[in-house]
Amino acid sequence: MNEALRIVVVAPDLAVTDPDDTHALELAERSRSLRIGLLENGFNLIATLPADVFLTERLAQLQPDMVIVDAESDARDALEHVVMATRDARRPIVMFTNDEDTSHVQQAVAAGVSAYIVAGLSPERIRPILDVAMARFRHEQALREELAQARSELQDRKVIDRAKGLLMQRQGLSEQAAYEKLRKTAMDKGLRLAEVAQRMLDVADLLG
């Protein structure tokens, strides 16, 4: 399943300009280890991007299957950019960080992060982490679709009930007769029952 995953890593510029900056060197090595681990596990790393205002456009062009956020002290800022960039085209988000401040983990998960990993970037851990993240994302997407479908069906029922009530009031029909009339019209016109009901209500509103 994962061999075909196209992954974008969102990370800050980790170019080390001071060879004596041990912290910067550690961050650069950690980021390098993450990329190597992805490649060693057969993932398709298609780009490494900065978390900036152009991220939405770049993700739209690349169409990755998953976004990995590799962040440290700027974890919150990077996450905000990624969440905004994936708001209209949801994708699983996995966040790797060595920042031990986990006070915003709950917010990250609520914002759509499928996995939040603090430290522990050994290559053998990467595949199971991404497996779980993808499975969780797909499960949550299925739940969202089910909820959206349920809401749509409820709205359809309300529209149909209103249309039936209108027919019953204006034409003196029984509830069953009003329903049958709506259904026959829908079949004759090749439309959904709710569409016919909504059109009838729209005409009724227009004519008063």
C-alpha positions in Angstrom: 0.0 0.0 0.0 2.7 2.5 1.0 5.0 2.0 -2.0 2.8 4.3 -4.1 2.4 7.0 -1.4 3.7 10.4 -2.7 5.0 12.4 0.3 5.8 16.0 0.8 8.0 17.0 3.7 7.4 20.5 5.1 10.5 21.7 7.0 12.4 24.9 7.7 15.7 25.7 6.0 18.2 23.7 8.0 21.3 24.8 6.2 24.0 25.1 8.9 26.1 28.2 8.5 28.0 27.9 11.8 29.9 24.6 12.2 30.0 25.2 15.9 26.3 25.4 16.3 25.6 21.9 17.7 21.9 22.4 18.0 21.6 23.4 14.3 23.7 20.4 13.4 21.5 18.1 15.4 18.4 19.4 13.7 19.9 19.1 10.3 21.0 15.5 11.0 17.5 14.6 12.3 15.9 16.1 9.2 18.3 14.2 7.0 17.6 10.9 8.9 13.9 11.4 8.3 14.3 11.8 4.6 16.7 8.8 4.4 14.2 6.7 6.4 11.4 7.6 4.0 13.5 6.6 1.0 14.7 3.4 2.7 11.1 2.4 3.4 10.1 2.7 -0.2 8.2 6.0 0.0 8.1 8.5 -2.8 9.5 11.7 -1.4 8.5 14.2 -4.1 9.4 17.5 -2.5 10.6 19.3 0.6 8.9 22.6 1.1 9.0 25.5 3.5 6.0 26.4 5.6 5.1 29.7 4.0 2.3 31.5 2.3 2.9 29.6 -1.0 2.4 26.2 0.6 -1.3 25.9 -0.5 -0.4 26.5 -4.1 2.5 24.1 -4.1 0.6 21.3 -2.5 -2.2 21.8 -5.0 0.3 21.4 -7.8 2.1 18.4 -6.4 -1.0 16.6 -5.1 0.8 14.5 -2.4 -0.9 11.6 -0.7 0.6 12.6 2.7 2.2 15.6 4.3 5.0 15.2 6.9 5.8 18.2 9.1 9.4 18.1 10.3 9.5 20.9 12.9 11.2 22.0 16.0 10.8 25.3 17.9 8.5 26.6 15.2 6.3 23.6 15.3 3.1 25.6 15.9 3.7 28.0 13.0 4.6 25.2 10.6 1.5 23.3 11.6 -0.8 26.3 11.1 0.5 26.7 7.6 0.0 23.0 6.8 -3.5 22.9 8.2 -4.5 26.0 6.2 -2.9 24.5 3.1 -4.9 21.2 3.4 -8.2 22.7 4.6 -10.0 22.4 1.3 -8.1 19.2 0.1 -7.6 17.1 3.2 -4.6 14.9 3.4 -3.1 12.9 6.3 -0.6 15.0 8.2 2.2 13.4 10.3 4.3 15.6 12.5 7.8 14.7 13.7 9.4 16.9 16.3 11.9 16.8 19.1 10.2 19.6 20.9 9.4 18.2 24.3 6.6 20.8 24.9 3.6 18.6 24.2 1.0 21.1 25.4 -0.3 21.7 21.9 -0.6 18.0 20.9 -4.4 18.0 21.5 -4.8 21.1 19.4 -2.7 19.5 16.6 -4.8 16.4 16.6 -8.0 18.5 16.6 -6.6 20.5 13.7 -6.3 17.3 11.6 -2.9 15.8 12.4 -3.1 12.0 12.0 0.1 11.3 14.0 2.2 13.4 16.3 5.6 11.9 17.0 8.0 13.3 19.6 11.6 12.1 19.0 12.4 8.5 17.9 13.2 8.8 14.2 14.7 5.3 13.8 14.1 4.1 10.2 12.2 1.0 11.4 9.6 3.1 13.1 8.7 5.2 10.1 6.7 2.7 8.1 4.4 1.6 11.0 3.9 5.2 12.0 2.8 6.2 8.5 0.7 3.0 8.2 -1.3 4.0 11.3 -1.6 7.6 10.2 -3.0 6.7 6.8 -5.4 4.1 8.3 -6.6 6.7 10.8 -7.0 9.4 8.2 -9.1 7.0 5.9 -11.2 6.0 8.9 -11.9 9.6 9.8 -12.6 10.5 6.2 -15.2 7.7 6.0 -16.8 9.0 9.2 -17.0 12.5 7.7 -18.5 11.2 4.5 -21.1 9.2 6.5 -22.0 12.2 8.6 -22.3 14.4 5.5 -24.5 11.8 3.8 -26.7 11.6 6.9 -27.1 15.4 7.0 -27.9 15.4 3.3 -30.6 12.7 3.7 -32.1 14.5 6.7 -32.3 17.7 4.7 -33.8 15.8 1.8 -36.5 14.4 4.1 -37.3 17.8 5.4 -37.7 19.2 1.9 -39.9 16.3 0.8 -42.1 16.6 3.9 -42.6 20.3 3.2 -43.5 19.6 -0.4 -46.0 16.9 0.7 -47.5 19.3 3.2 -48.0 21.9 0.5 -49.7 19.4 -1.9 -51.9 18.2 0.9 -52.9 21.7 1.8 -53.5 23.1 -1.7 -54.8 20.0 -3.5 -56.5 18.2 -0.6 -54.4 15.1 -1.0 -53.6 12.5 1.6 -50.0 12.2 2.7 -49.6 9.0 0.6 -51.2 10.5 -2.4 -49.0 13.6 -2.2 -45.9 11.4 -1.9 -46.9 9.3 -4.9 -47.5 12.4 -6.9 -44.0 13.7 -6.1 -42.5 10.3 -6.8 -44.2 10.0 -10.2 -43.1 13.5 -11.2 -39.5 12.6 -10.2 -39.6 9.4 -12.3 -41.1 11.1 -15.3 -38.5 13.9 -15.3 -35.5 11.6 -14.3 -34.8 13.6 -11.1 -34.3 12.8 -7.5 -37.4 13.1 -5.3 -35.8 15.8 -3.2 -35.0 17.8 -6.3 -38.6 17.8 -7.5 -39.7 18.7 -4.0 -37.3 21.6 -3.8 -38.4 22.9 -7.3 -42.0 22.8 -6.2 -41.3 24.7 -3.1 -39.3 27.3 -5.0 -42.2 27.8 -7.5 -44.6 28.1 -4.6 -42.4 30.7 -2.9 -42.2 32.6 -6.2 -45.9 32.6 -6.8 -46.8 33.2 -3.1 
